Amino acid sequence: MAAGPVVEERAEQPYVFMRRTVTMDGFAEVADRLPELVGWLAAREIAMTGAPFFRYNCLDPAGESEVEAGIPVASPLPEPEGDVGMALLPAGRYATLLHRGHPDGLGDAARTLLEWARERGLAWDMREVDGVERWGCRIESYRTDPRVQPDPSQWETQLAFRLAD
């Protein structure tokens, strides 16, 4: 089940991340980094300021995609460390959709958001190069803590795709 879609204005957001190039079958390689990233922040007493997310820098469903496991923080950190990088989600207009349910439904939710924007003549901050989508900012924020709500059918995930200026 999905709520939305809507267009919202977002401010620039600092975040820490771990980046991987993965196939969709090997997505666990990046997904499994989120707990490690949470632990890294906790060890340094750095608070999360929002839900953990995946950012799709380039998306190739049939090949390799560059994906970041990320967590919003209050302010940029002075130095990256090891596998942990620091970046900013860009400010701008985003088309968003709230998906309620198992993560297996996120593909359908993304198609719903893409179609909704197409019907309204909205253009994405994305360019396609050799069949690979290169996104200015495309994220999935995981708003439900699975330690609190273990039933994936009750999870909330927000899709937010940046629109072209």
Buried (B, 14 or more C-beta within 10 A) or exposed (E): EBEBBEBEEBEEBBBBBBBBBBEBEEBEBBBEBBEEBBEBBEEEEBEBEBBBBBBBBBBBEEEBBBBBBBBBBEEEBEEEEEEBBBBEBBEBBBBBBBBBBEBEBBEEBBEBBBEBBEEEEBEBBBEEEEEBBBBBBBBBBBBBEEEEEEEEEEBBBBBBBBBEE
